[in-house]
Every structure is written in structure tokens, then in C-alpha cells.
């Protein structure tokens, strides 16, 4: 059956979404930071809120495998001419989504850059911030370097990284798509499923995404390639960011301070944010 994409009209029982209300005593529901899967809290306003987000150079997509399945991937598509990327880096101390967005005037944020031991805030692999190497390249494990330079975002393989390529960068992986082709083998389907976060680097756009339920990487790559094809988007690289308890995406909303999926309160070592130009 041909892959289709549509905005769902019913609640998704596995979505964590809440509105963080500044000045209110009530706190937003979050995933507990113990490394285990938890049933997310349902918001009946989720789909209405996502559809109603209107920002210049920003659009959202909810993807599903076919007309009979639940929506399982949320995408935020950013016009590269409208937004500048910014690396959030806080090794040793960490920073929350809400704090990072407010302090750095970010409109969108996705994370996390690293999977680390529970309660650890030390980076794993390369963390380069504004020219300074805060953590060295790890020669095994994560295979991609996601970086920022004057041209925007870029991705190189770990073995091709040189300090001068980017002024800020982090080590991620694996690559989900490389040179426009699926880069995850069928063996991935035998691995555990997790909540996922990822980013695609395209000719004219950056595509940020999270899975709304635990998933393998290969089905995400297949969904994305089909979406790129139907949307006439050229996207050479899609890289996996940290998942499970680390996966989060947030948008500054017109009516409320923050619209998010994941945990906006847990401190993270690194995240990738975007500002309006």
C-alpha cells in the first residue's frame, strides 16, 4: 500500500504533549528520568495545537505508515533561509529545554545530543562549542558529526571530521539516511524500540523530528524518504540524536510559552536550537 501522510483528527494515546504555563502553580506532565519507557500523558488538544502553529518559515507534519495506522512521527520543517541553528552546550551542569529556549531566544529546540549514564551530564563523543573542544571525538560508536558553520548545518562522517569544518558540533549517530539513501540495515528491526529524535539536513530546509511512540530507526528512515519524495525535498542526510528519556522537541507557541513532546525539565548536556533570522 502506498505510504500516505495526513493530519490525524483523533487523540493519539501514546503522545506526551503539554502546555507549560508561565506563572501557573500546576506543572506540566513529563516522562520520569529513570531510563524506562512510560505511558505518556494524553492531551486532547494535541492535534489541534500542532495544526494551528503558524510561524513564517515553519510547518509541521504528522506522519503515519498508512491510512489505517496511528500517527507515529512528528516533523517540524524549517526554511533554512528563515532560521539560524544554535548549539546548546552545557557539559557538567546541563540545561533544561525551557531554560535554554528562554536564555538563548530560541523558537524551536530538539534534543538530546548524547546518550549518557543515568543522571550523568558529561558528553559522550565530540562536543565543540564556538571553536572550543569541550569533549574529544570518540573513535567508536557514534559515526556522524553534526555541525554548524557559516553555511548553516552540515553532516560529516566521524573519520572525515576536522576542527575547522564547523565552529560548533556534536557527535551523533547512527546515520539514518546518507547521500539520500536509507543507511539502516534490516538488522535494526531486531533491536529494542525507543522514543527517537532526529534531524535531516536538506537543500533548502532542516527537518526536525521525534517519534511519538517507541520505534526502530529503519521504519523512520523509510517514512522520511517517502515524505521527502512526495514533498519534492532533497535531503542527503538524516542523523539520529539521543532517544528514549533524552528525546524531546519543543516549539515556542503564539498562545502559550511552550508546546512540547518529551521532558522539558530534565537537564541535558546538549541540544540543537533554532532562532528566527
Order of alpha helices (4+ residues) and beta strands (2+ residues): beta-alpha-beta-beta-beta-alpha-beta-beta-beta-beta-beta-beta-beta-beta-beta-beta-alpha-beta-beta-beta-beta
